[in-house]
C-alpha cells in the first residue's frame, strides 16, 4: 500500500521483496468486481486506519459509502479496509458506481473471511483473508493456512498464499506449499523467500513459477540452502566430470 487504498500492514522486509505491481493475468481481467489496476497489495507499510472523507466523492457515492460503512460497523467488521478501497478508487478517478460495487464486494468478503478465520481476527489479517477469497482462494485453503498459526499470526502466510496464486501457481499447490513452510521454525522468512522466488520466475510463465516453488520447498524443508537459480524448462544434461 504505497497508497491508502491497500489495507494490509506488513514488515519492511516484505515491502523490499515485493516492490512492483502484480502483473495482469487472464484471471485478473476476468475479475470484474475489482477497480482497474489496483491492489499492488504486497507492497505494504504500517499506516494508521484511513478516515472516511465524504468530500472525496460525489454526494450519491458518499451517501452510499456511508451506508455501507454503517452496515459494516453494525456487523462488527473493520471499516478501515473498506475506506481504503474507496479512497483508492477516488484517487484513480473510478466512477462512483464501480467504487460502491467494489466496496460492497469487499465487505462481503470480509464477512466470509471472518467466518473462516474467527471473530477475534485482527483487521489486517481479516483483510488479507478477504483479499485471498476475492483472488479465488477457496475457504478450505484459507482455513488450512490459518490452521498452521496461532490466532492473529497468519498475516504473512495469507499474503504469500494470495500473491503466489495471483502469479499463476495452482491453488492447491500454493496452499500446500504455504502450509508446509508456515509450520517450520523461522517460517516468515521462508515464506518471504518463496514469494520472492515465485515472483521472479512468474514473469516467464506459471510453469516456471511452479518449478521454482518446488525446488525451493525441497531445499528449504529439508534444511538445505534454497536454490537461487531461476527455474527453466530447457535444462541441459549435466556433463559428468572428466575422469
Protein Blocks (a to p, Z undefined) as FASTA:
>chain_A
ZZfkbmbdcdfklmmmmgccddddfklmmmmmbcehihilkbccddddddddfklpcfkl
mmmmmmmmmmmmmnopafklmmmmmmmmmmnopafklmmmmmmmmmmmmmmmmmmnopkl
cfklmmmmmmmmmnopafklmmmmmmmpcehilmmmmmmmmmmmmnopafklmmmmmmmm
mmpghklmmmmmmmmmmmmmmmnojklmmmmmmmmmmmmmnopacdfbdcdfkbccdddd
dZZ
